[in-house]
């Protein structure tokens, strides 16, 4: 089995250097490509998308199921949603 190498983060020096070499100077907008950085959180962007959607499609793994149940329980009663 090959040796394990750690996964790089978006802001690790190697990634930043590579982005500069490729003349990438800005990340896409938070709403288009959400990342956890500074005050921005992926969670805020995704939950807002779901709240504003009239028919969201949510696919979750078992580990996220309790979080999803809590989220749906907090929705307004008048907000349309479909659970299957």
Secondary structure, DSSP 8 states (H G I E B T S, - for coil): ---------TTSHHHHHHHHHTT------TTTS---BTTB-HHHHHHHHHHH-SS------GGGHHHHHHHHHTS-TTS-----
